[in-house]
Amino acid sequence: MTTDMTTQRVTIGPPPTTQHSTGASPPDVETGPVPARGPLVDKYGRVHRDLRLSVTDRCSLRCTYCMPEAGVPWLARDTMMTTPEMLRLARIAVSLGIDEIRLTGGEPLLRRDLVDVVAGLAAIDPAPEISMTTNGVGLAKVAGALVEAGLTRVNVSIDTLKRETFIELSKRDRLKDTLAGIEAAAEAGLAPIKLNTVLMRGINDVEATDLLGFALEHDYQLRFIEQMPLDAQHQWDRSQMITGAEIMARLQTVYELTPMPDDTRGSAPAELFLVDGGPATVGVIASVTMPFCGTCDRVRLTADGQVRNCLFATGETNLRDPLRAGASDDELAALFCASIGAKLPGHGINEPGFLQPPRPMSAIGG
């Protein structure tokens, strides 16, 4: 793929399988420098620089806070974005000021041409930072190839260090694979390695300090996340959620935690604390009890080409159909902007009339 200063048009081939193919010929994808169209600002002055790009809704685990053991109906394959479509929309997003693209799912490692997706994103000029959130299952096999393609960081979800608890939470016996994936990511040079943990009352909440000890031992960055109302079953119960305050109390039974200065957080979702004086830190993402919507800089693009201006939005903006109907880059950029223009000041979880989004997390992309 050419990346010199002369804008050219090339055809990027279809994925190596038909898993995400529409059956149509792939569209042309521009290369060369991206024309500036941004910044992507909402009516509250929030500048959006972080795109969460879901590459699939499929997942290899069945974590109880996300979906039932039997799974959920997958998106129809002909609705899924092809790699050329995904790269074209990513390029437009970069033109609007996006400078980080986080690959999500479902489980992104289940997309068979994921390395090609990463390479295509890395070829955008200017190149965004490319990171990925994953459950780590299968990461050991492709960590090196992903780094070579341009992946720079990885967040791995791990809720327990106990095999039996892992099986109880995820309905799969894959803890060994997740741990191997984390180790392989570190060996491949993905740094810092961030670990994401959701504590569940009566299941893994007693492991808070053990998980932090594991992270400190291996120089990983651990972040605890409050359970959010994004399960497919719509059975989220606030009274059963382990709050950020509870997480802190559990950690402080073993560790001394010192809050980092407020001006170091920026738009990051995690509030960071020095552990035993530092330099190691631990993060708490208290999306429910201590929302950080006022500094949110994230926008999401689902695997079927829908823009979501908030994780908890009940509406979406369809980019896939206009793209397939021949819309220009400027027209697609205008749809991006319109979605962000309609963004609400907050997620509304704590409001009396809050409605959980109809899509589960696996179909939204974290």
C-alpha positions as CSV (number, residue, x, y, z in Angstrom):
1,M,0.0,0.0,0.0
2,T,1.4,3.4,-1.1
3,T,1.9,6.0,1.7
4,D,3.8,8.8,-0.2
5,M,2.5,12.3,-0.3
6,T,0.5,11.8,-3.5
7,T,-3.1,10.7,-2.9
8,Q,-3.8,7.5,-4.8
9,R,-6.6,5.0,-4.9
10,V,-6.0,1.4,-4.3
11,T,-8.2,-1.6,-3.9
12,I,-7.7,-3.6,-0.6
13,G,-8.5,-7.2,-1.1
14,P,-11.4,-8.9,0.8
15,P,-10.8,-10.8,4.1
16,P,-9.2,-14.2,3.7
17,T,-12.6,-15.8,4.7
18,T,-16.2,-14.8,3.9
19,Q,-16.9,-14.4,7.6
20,H,-17.4,-10.6,7.2
21,S,-17.9,-10.4,3.4
22,T,-21.0,-8.7,2.0
23,G,-20.6,-10.5,-1.3
24,A,-20.0,-7.2,-3.1
25,S,-16.8,-6.0,-4.6
26,P,-14.7,-4.2,-2.0
27,P,-14.8,-0.4,-2.3
28,D,-11.7,1.6,-3.1
29,V,-9.8,3.0,-0.1
30,E,-7.8,6.1,-0.3
31,T,-4.2,6.2,0.8
32,G,-1.9,9.2,1.3
33,P,-2.3,12.0,3.8
34,V,-5.7,12.3,5.4
35,P,-7.5,15.7,4.8
36,A,-8.3,17.6,8.0
37,R,-12.1,17.8,8.6
38,G,-12.1,17.9,12.5
39,P,-12.1,18.4,15.3
40,L,-15.0,16.3,16.4
41,V,-16.7,18.4,19.1
42,D,-20.1,18.0,20.7
43,K,-22.3,20.9,22.0
44,Y,-20.8,20.6,25.4
45,G,-17.3,21.3,24.1
46,R,-16.0,17.7,24.5
47,V,-13.4,17.0,21.7
48,H,-13.5,13.3,20.6
49,R,-10.1,11.7,19.8
50,D,-10.7,8.1,20.8
51,L,-12.5,5.7,18.5
52,R,-13.6,2.3,19.8
53,L,-13.8,0.2,16.7
54,S,-15.6,-3.2,17.1
55,V,-14.4,-5.7,14.6
56,T,-16.8,-8.5,15.5
57,D,-19.7,-9.3,17.9
58,R,-18.6,-12.9,18.3
59,C,-16.9,-14.0,21.6
60,S,-15.1,-17.0,22.8
61,L,-16.3,-16.7,26.4
62,R,-19.7,-16.3,28.1
63,C,-19.0,-14.0,31.0
64,T,-22.1,-13.8,33.1
65,Y,-22.1,-10.0,33.2
66,C,-22.2,-9.8,29.4
67,M,-24.2,-12.7,28.1
68,P,-25.9,-16.0,29.0
69,E,-24.2,-19.3,28.7
70,A,-26.1,-20.1,25.6
71,G,-24.8,-16.9,24.0
72,V,-26.8,-14.3,22.0
73,P,-27.9,-14.1,18.4
74,W,-25.0,-13.0,16.3
75,L,-25.2,-10.2,13.8
76,A,-26.0,-11.3,10.3
77,R,-22.8,-11.7,8.3
78,D,-24.0,-9.6,5.4
79,T,-24.5,-6.7,7.9
80,M,-20.9,-6.8,9.1
81,M,-18.4,-4.3,7.8
82,T,-15.7,-5.7,5.4
83,T,-12.1,-4.7,6.1
84,P,-12.1,-2.1,3.3
85,E,-15.3,-0.5,4.7
86,M,-13.8,-0.5,8.2
87,L,-10.6,1.1,7.0
88,R,-12.4,3.8,5.0
89,L,-14.5,4.8,8.0
90,A,-11.4,4.8,10.2
91,R,-9.7,7.0,7.8
92,I,-12.6,9.4,7.9
93,A,-12.6,9.3,11.7
94,V,-8.9,10.3,11.6
95,S,-9.7,13.2,9.4
96,L,-12.1,14.4,12.1
97,G,-9.3,14.4,14.7
98,I,-9.4,10.8,16.0
99,D,-5.8,9.9,17.1
100,E,-6.4,6.6,18.9
101,I,-8.3,3.6,17.7
102,R,-9.1,0.8,20.1
103,L,-10.1,-2.5,18.5
104,T,-12.9,-4.2,20.5
105,G,-15.6,-6.8,20.2
106,G,-17.0,-9.2,21.1
107,E,-13.6,-10.7,21.0
108,P,-11.5,-9.0,18.3
109,L,-9.1,-12.0,18.0
110,L,-12.0,-14.0,16.5
111,R,-11.8,-11.8,13.4
112,R,-9.6,-13.9,11.1
113,D,-8.0,-11.0,9.2
114,L,-7.3,-9.0,12.4
115,V,-3.6,-8.6,11.5
116,D,-4.7,-7.1,8.1
117,V,-7.0,-4.7,9.9
118,V,-4.2,-3.5,12.2
119,A,-1.8,-3.1,9.2
120,G,-4.5,-1.1,7.3
121,L,-5.0,1.2,10.3
122,A,-1.3,1.7,10.7
123,A,-1.0,2.8,7.1
124,I,-3.3,5.8,7.7
125,D,-1.4,9.1,7.5
126,P,-1.2,10.4,10.2
127,A,-1.2,7.0,11.8
128,P,-3.4,6.7,14.9
129,E,-2.3,4.9,18.0
130,I,-3.7,1.4,17.7
131,S,-4.7,-0.6,20.8
132,M,-6.9,-3.5,21.5
133,T,-9.2,-4.8,24.3
134,T,-9.2,-8.7,24.4
135,N,-9.9,-11.6,26.7
136,G,-6.5,-12.9,25.8
137,V,-7.7,-16.3,24.6
138,G,-5.7,-16.9,21.4
139,L,-3.4,-13.9,21.9
140,A,-0.3,-16.0,22.4
141,K,-0.6,-17.2,18.8
142,V,-0.7,-13.7,17.2
143,A,0.8,-11.2,19.6
144,G,4.0,-10.9,17.6
145,A,2.2,-10.5,14.2
146,L,-0.1,-7.9,15.7
147,V,2.9,-5.9,17.0
148,E,4.6,-6.2,13.6
149,A,1.4,-4.9,11.9
150,G,1.3,-1.8,14.2
151,L,-0.5,-2.7,17.4
152,T,1.0,-0.6,20.3
153,R,-1.0,-1.5,23.4
154,V,-3.3,-4.1,24.7
155,N,-5.9,-4.3,27.5
156,V,-6.7,-7.9,28.7
157,S,-9.8,-8.7,30.7
158,I,-9.1,-11.1,33.5
159,D,-11.5,-11.4,36.5
160,T,-9.8,-14.2,38.5
161,L,-6.7,-16.2,39.0
162,K,-8.5,-19.3,40.0
163,R,-9.4,-21.9,37.3
164,E,-12.7,-22.9,39.0
165,T,-13.8,-19.3,39.3
166,F,-12.9,-18.6,35.7
167,I,-15.1,-21.4,34.6
168,E,-17.9,-20.2,36.8
169,L,-17.7,-16.7,35.4
170,S,-17.0,-17.4,31.7
171,K,-18.4,-20.9,31.3
172,R,-15.2,-21.8,29.6
173,D,-12.0,-23.5,30.9
174,R,-9.6,-21.0,29.3
175,L,-7.7,-19.3,32.2
176,K,-4.5,-20.9,31.1
177,D,-4.9,-19.5,27.6
178,T,-5.6,-16.0,28.9
179,L,-2.5,-16.0,31.1
180,A,-0.4,-17.3,28.2
181,G,-1.8,-14.5,26.1
182,I,-0.9,-11.9,28.6
183,E,2.6,-13.2,28.9
184,A,3.0,-13.4,25.1
185,A,1.8,-9.8,24.8
186,A,4.5,-8.6,27.2
187,E,7.2,-10.6,25.4
188,A,6.1,-9.1,22.1
189,G,6.7,-5.6,23.5
190,L,3.2,-4.5,24.0
191,A,3.5,-2.0,26.9
192,P,2.1,-1.1,29.2
193,I,0.0,-4.3,29.6
194,K,-3.3,-3.2,31.2
195,L,-5.5,-5.7,32.9
196,N,-9.3,-5.1,33.3
197,T,-11.2,-6.7,36.2
198,V,-14.9,-6.7,37.1
199,L,-15.6,-7.9,40.6
200,M,-18.7,-9.9,41.2
201,R,-20.2,-10.1,44.6
202,G,-19.8,-13.6,46.1
203,I,-17.9,-14.9,43.2
204,N,-14.5,-13.2,42.7
205,D,-14.7,-10.1,45.0
206,V,-12.4,-11.8,47.5
207,E,-9.6,-11.8,44.9
208,A,-9.1,-8.1,44.7
209,T,-5.8,-7.9,46.5
210,D,-4.5,-11.1,44.9
211,L,-5.2,-9.7,41.5
212,L,-3.4,-6.5,42.3
213,G,-0.5,-8.6,43.7
214,F,-0.3,-10.5,40.4
215,A,-0.2,-7.3,38.5
216,L,2.5,-5.7,40.6
217,E,4.6,-8.8,40.4
218,H,4.6,-8.8,36.6
219,D,4.6,-5.0,36.1
220,Y,1.1,-4.9,34.6
221,Q,-1.3,-2.1,35.2
222,L,-4.6,-3.3,36.8
223,R,-7.9,-1.5,36.6
224,F,-11.0,-2.5,38.4
225,I,-14.3,-1.7,36.6
226,E,-17.7,-1.4,38.2
227,Q,-20.2,-3.8,36.7
228,M,-22.3,-1.8,34.2
229,P,-25.9,-2.4,32.9
230,L,-24.8,-3.9,29.6
231,D,-25.7,-7.5,30.0
232,A,-27.8,-9.2,27.3
233,Q,-30.1,-10.6,30.0
234,H,-30.9,-7.1,31.3
235,Q,-30.5,-8.5,34.8
236,W,-28.0,-5.9,36.2
237,D,-28.7,-5.2,39.8
238,R,-27.2,-2.1,41.4
239,S,-27.4,-3.6,44.8
240,Q,-25.2,-6.5,43.7
241,M,-22.6,-4.2,42.1
242,I,-19.2,-3.9,43.8
243,T,-18.7,-0.1,43.9
244,G,-15.6,1.8,43.4
245,A,-15.6,2.7,47.1
246,E,-15.8,-1.0,48.1
247,I,-13.0,-1.9,45.7
248,M,-10.8,0.8,47.4
249,A,-11.7,-0.5,50.8
250,R,-10.7,-4.1,49.9
251,L,-7.4,-3.0,48.4
252,Q,-6.6,-0.8,51.4
253,T,-6.6,-3.8,53.7
254,V,-3.3,-4.8,52.2
255,Y,-1.9,-1.8,50.2
256,E,-1.5,1.9,50.8
257,L,-3.2,3.8,48.0
258,T,-2.4,7.5,47.3
259,P,-4.6,9.4,44.7
260,M,-2.8,10.7,41.7
261,P,-3.2,14.5,41.1
262,D,-6.4,15.3,39.3
263,D,-4.5,17.0,36.4
264,T,-2.9,13.7,35.5
265,R,-6.2,12.0,34.6
266,G,-7.3,14.0,31.6
267,S,-10.1,12.1,29.7
268,A,-9.0,8.7,31.0
269,P,-11.8,6.6,32.5
270,A,-9.6,5.3,35.4
271,E,-8.9,7.2,38.5
272,L,-5.3,6.2,39.4
273,F,-3.7,5.5,42.7
274,L,-0.1,5.0,43.6
275,V,0.4,1.7,45.3
276,D,2.6,1.8,48.4
277,G,4.1,5.1,47.3
278,G,4.6,4.2,43.7
279,P,5.7,4.1,41.0
280,A,3.2,1.3,40.4
281,T,-0.4,2.3,40.1
282,V,-3.9,0.7,40.2
283,G,-7.0,2.2,38.6
284,V,-10.6,2.2,39.4
285,I,-13.2,2.9,36.7
286,A,-16.3,3.8,38.7
287,S,-18.6,4.5,35.7
288,V,-21.8,4.1,37.7
289,T,-21.1,5.7,41.1
290,M,-18.5,8.3,39.9
291,P,-19.2,9.0,36.3
292,F,-16.7,10.9,34.2
293,C,-19.0,11.9,31.3
294,G,-17.8,15.5,31.4
295,T,-14.4,14.6,30.0
296,C,-15.5,11.8,27.7
297,D,-13.6,11.8,24.4
298,R,-14.8,8.4,23.0
299,V,-17.0,7.5,20.1
300,R,-17.9,3.9,19.1
301,L,-18.3,2.2,15.7
302,T,-20.0,-1.1,15.8
303,A,-19.0,-4.1,13.7
304,D,-22.1,-3.5,11.6
305,G,-21.2,0.1,10.9
306,Q,-23.3,2.1,13.4
307,V,-21.9,5.1,15.2
308,R,-22.7,5.3,18.9
309,N,-21.9,8.5,20.7
310,C,-22.1,6.9,24.1
311,L,-21.7,3.4,25.5
312,F,-25.2,3.7,26.9
313,A,-26.9,5.5,23.9
314,T,-30.2,4.1,22.9
315,G,-29.9,5.4,19.3
316,E,-27.3,4.9,16.6
317,T,-26.2,6.6,13.3
318,N,-26.0,4.2,10.4
319,L,-22.9,4.7,8.3
320,R,-22.8,1.2,6.6
321,D,-25.8,1.7,4.4
322,P,-24.9,5.2,3.1
323,L,-21.3,3.9,2.5
324,R,-22.6,1.0,0.5
325,A,-25.0,3.3,-1.4
326,G,-22.1,5.4,-2.6
327,A,-21.9,8.2,-0.1
328,S,-18.8,10.4,-0.3
329,D,-16.2,10.8,2.5
330,D,-17.5,14.2,3.2
331,E,-21.1,12.9,3.5
332,L,-20.0,10.1,5.8
333,A,-18.0,12.6,7.9
334,A,-21.1,14.7,8.3
335,L,-22.9,11.7,9.7
336,F,-20.1,11.2,12.2
337,C,-20.5,14.9,13.2
338,A,-24.2,14.7,13.5
339,S,-24.0,11.7,15.8
340,I,-21.6,13.5,18.1
341,G,-23.7,16.7,17.9
342,A,-26.6,14.7,19.5
343,K,-24.5,13.4,22.4
344,L,-26.1,13.9,25.8
345,P,-24.2,15.4,28.7
346,G,-24.1,12.1,30.6
347,H,-25.0,8.4,30.4
348,G,-28.0,8.8,32.7
349,I,-27.6,5.5,34.7
350,N,-28.4,7.4,37.9
351,E,-31.5,9.1,36.4
352,P,-35.0,7.7,37.3
353,G,-35.9,7.0,33.6
354,F,-32.7,5.3,32.6
355,L,-33.1,2.6,30.0
356,Q,-30.5,0.0,29.4
357,P,-29.4,0.1,25.7
358,P,-31.0,-2.7,23.7
359,R,-27.7,-4.0,22.5
360,P,-25.4,-5.9,24.9
361,M,-21.8,-5.0,25.3
362,S,-20.7,-7.7,22.9
363,A,-22.6,-6.1,20.1
364,I,-21.6,-2.5,21.0
365,G,-17.9,-2.9,21.4
366,G,-16.2,-1.6,24.6
